[in-house]
Amino acid sequence: MGILVYLRASRLPFLTGSLFPVAAATALAYFTDHTWNFLFFGLTMLGVAALHLGANLINDYYDSFGSDPLNRNFTPFSGGSRVIQNRQMSPEQVKTLAYLLFALGVGCGLVLIFQGRPWVALVGLLGLAAAWCYSASPVQLMSGGLGELMIFLAFGPLLTWGAYYVQTGKLSLVGAAVSLPLAFLITAIIWINEFPDMEADLAAAKRHLVARLGLQVSRWVYAALMLAPFVSLLVLMEIFRLPDLIVAGLLPLPLAVRAVRLAFRTPPTDPEFVPVQALTIQTHFLTGLTLTLALLYAGWWR
């Protein structure tokens, strides 16, 4: 079994969804407190990446008994990694790898705790619980209509709140608030990826919000999720007094508008729907990059 199989199983490219919130929160700490502990930053990035990859794998494990074998509309961005369905890894191997990554994430958290950041215990446990409860039986929030909210909170306020605390030692509301643009967009990624999967998900009794609302209403929710990040930038500037430079986060707006237009006129089972998913991910990536760089630049000149 080659390393490429392990990388495919973990869905490594999706790491930007968790690592950009950490980067943005660390850049915020540099802006507000002029602090950047590179050891703490490295441990946070490694621990968060391990928990995220473990969550991807445990999701594949449980979906291998549910919707994934039924899914005929999988894309490069949805429908799981397919390593189990392609017999490249067994479900037990996927589960074991998930547990190893969870252990690595816990280990990074323990180091931070013993380095004087005790509240990492709470943040880390909440993150681990989110990774587990999203997919694992009997909870399976992804099937109960609560998965999208869990993604918003776990990959948004919880991540940035924790990463900001690690750098500054302060549990601050601004540390959670800085996540808003990325929290909306990571939820949009999950949301749009549920469109092609809906037929298989319904057959497997996986009733997420897209399945409950139907495609037409869900398209309008997707549009709101894609445009809300750019409104939230104004909230961050006006209410939380973040620097005006974060207006650079508006640069990906044309990508978001294009994705929304395509989502309304393209059936989810059409191959032309894949660019909608790609544009959503690109919008998240560029928003995270511009937000992080803007905060770093503002901190440099502060």
Buried (B, 14 or more C-beta within 10 A) or exposed (E): EEEEBBEBBBBBEBBBBBBBBBBBBBBBBBBBBEBBBEEBBEBBBBBBBBBBBBBBBBBBBBBBEBBBBBBEBBBEBBBBBBBBBEEBBEBEBBBBBBEBBBEBBBEBBBBBBEBEBEBBEEBBEBBBEBBBBBBBEEBBBBBBBBBBEBBBBBBBBBBBBBBBBBBBBEBBEBBBBBBBBBBBBBBBBBBBBBBBBBBBBBEBEBBBBBBEBEBEEBBEBBBEBBBBBBEBBEBBBEEBEBBEBBBBBBBBBEBBBBBBEBBEEBEBEEEEBBBBBBBBBBBBBBBBBBBBBBBBBBBEEE
